[in-house]
Amino acid sequence: MIRAILIIGALMLLIIFFFGDHGLYQLYLLRSERSDIQAAITALREQKETLEAEKNKLTTDSKYIEQLARERFRMAKKGEKV
């Protein structure tokens, strides 16, 4: 009888250890989620750098602004044919 209680108790502890709120499976899921979030943060940082470079070009580089106006908006200078 005591042996059965000890085995059941040990099984319960193992189940809690692996599948409880702070168990190994939950730890695995959290690490996986953390990895995904870190990858998203890295991608967003790269996008931020790209957008900041674009912003700087748009505020300082008149040739770049002219190129964008011609390519995206089909604009032309006076007297120029497109």
C-alpha positions as CSV (number, residue, x, y, z in Angstrom):
1,M,0.0,0.0,0.0
2,I,2.7,2.4,0.9
3,R,4.7,1.5,-2.2
4,A,1.6,2.3,-4.4
5,I,1.2,5.7,-2.7
6,L,4.9,6.5,-3.2
7,I,4.7,5.5,-6.9
8,I,1.6,7.6,-7.4
9,G,3.2,10.5,-5.6
10,A,6.4,10.2,-7.7
11,L,4.3,10.1,-10.9
12,M,2.4,13.2,-9.8
13,L,5.6,15.0,-9.1
14,L,7.0,14.0,-12.5
15,I,3.8,15.2,-14.2
16,I,4.0,18.5,-12.4
17,F,7.7,18.8,-13.1
18,F,7.2,18.3,-16.8
19,F,3.8,19.8,-17.5
20,G,3.1,22.2,-14.6
21,D,3.0,26.0,-14.9
22,H,6.8,26.2,-14.4
23,G,7.6,22.8,-15.9
24,L,10.0,21.8,-18.6
25,Y,7.4,21.9,-21.4
26,Q,6.4,25.4,-20.4
27,L,10.0,26.4,-20.3
28,Y,10.5,25.0,-23.8
29,L,7.5,27.0,-25.1
30,L,8.7,30.2,-23.5
31,R,12.2,29.8,-25.0
32,S,10.7,29.2,-28.4
33,E,8.5,32.3,-28.1
34,R,11.4,34.3,-26.8
35,S,13.4,33.3,-29.9
36,D,10.6,34.3,-32.2
37,I,10.2,37.6,-30.5
38,Q,14.0,38.3,-30.7
39,A,13.9,37.5,-34.4
40,A,11.0,39.9,-34.9
41,I,12.9,42.6,-32.9
42,T,16.0,42.2,-35.1
43,A,13.8,42.5,-38.3
44,L,12.1,45.6,-36.9
45,R,15.5,47.2,-36.0
46,E,16.7,46.6,-39.6
47,Q,13.5,48.0,-41.0
48,K,13.9,51.1,-38.7
49,E,17.5,51.6,-40.0
50,T,16.3,51.4,-43.6
51,L,13.5,53.8,-43.0
52,E,15.8,56.3,-41.2
53,A,18.2,56.1,-44.1
54,E,15.3,56.8,-46.5
55,K,14.1,59.7,-44.3
56,N,17.6,61.2,-44.3
57,K,17.8,60.9,-48.1
58,L,14.4,62.6,-48.4
59,T,15.4,65.5,-46.3
60,T,18.9,66.1,-47.6
61,D,19.4,64.6,-51.1
62,S,17.6,66.7,-53.8
63,K,18.8,64.4,-56.6
64,Y,17.2,61.4,-54.8
65,I,13.9,63.4,-54.4
66,E,13.9,64.3,-58.1
67,Q,14.6,60.6,-59.0
68,L,11.6,59.5,-56.8
69,A,9.4,62.1,-58.3
70,R,10.2,60.9,-61.8
71,E,10.0,57.2,-61.1
72,R,7.1,57.0,-58.8
73,F,4.9,59.9,-59.8
74,R,5.9,60.3,-63.4
75,M,6.8,63.9,-62.9
76,A,8.9,65.9,-65.3
77,K,10.6,69.3,-65.4
78,K,8.9,72.1,-67.4
79,G,9.4,71.6,-71.1
80,E,10.5,68.0,-70.6
81,K,8.6,65.2,-72.2
82,V,8.1,61.9,-70.4
